[in-house]
Amino acid sequence: MLAEQNEKGEIDNPLIWPILTILEASPESWKVHHLMSELQKTTIIDPLDDDVQLDLFKRNFLIMNALFQLQEMLYPKQWLQVESMDIKLVFRSTKLGLQRQEIDVKDPLREYYLNWRNYNAQEDDVREMLRSFWKRYRRHIGHTTENTVERSNALAALGLPIDASEKDIRQQWRKMALKWHPDRPEGDANVFRTMCEAWQSLRL
């Protein structure tokens, strides 16, 4: 079932990475429609529906889905506040000690946007749409070839053994992508591109 797959994190939203870039570059508080406008500047997010209202809804859904996935990925080292009118990335440590924010797994808003059924599309449609997003994002970060590396090379690039499970691959990809993302403290654009290529190859 699509919802079960989503709960296991098997559908990765490619907007996670450009959104992380935006949030890392600016400590200010963002609103969803401001993030949408910023993403449109880089043509990462194209029109998703002929109907104007549905297009707006789907764009909003993808952004909120990416934000909630990113919130979980960054936790507990960083706290991503996810509210439609107040989206902000902050470090948890303060002069008074660690801030006590916790992810509310029962938050109705979080549950809604992490359930792909609410996107109002068939699973195959969602996967095809995200596959297309990944291709555009790879071009956006400077990877232009469509050739993919062999599975063994892709696993090696991620530092995984040949018998790695799908769960192992997904967890390691997220860990490595966060580490090497160009806007992270240890970030390296070339290594990040390699991680993206390896992950995309293993997803095909």
Buried (B, 14 or more C-beta within 10 A) or exposed (E): EBEEEBEEBBBBBBBBBBBBBBBBEEEEEBEBBBBBEBBEEEEBBEEBBEEEEEBBBBBBBBBBBBBBBBBBBBBEEBBBBBEEEEBBBBEBEEEEEEEEBEBEEEEEEBBBBBBBBBBEBEBEEBBEBBEEBBBBBBEBBEBEEEEBBEBEEBBBBBEBEEEBEEEBBBBBBBBBBBBBBBBBEEBBEEBBBBBBBBBBBBBE
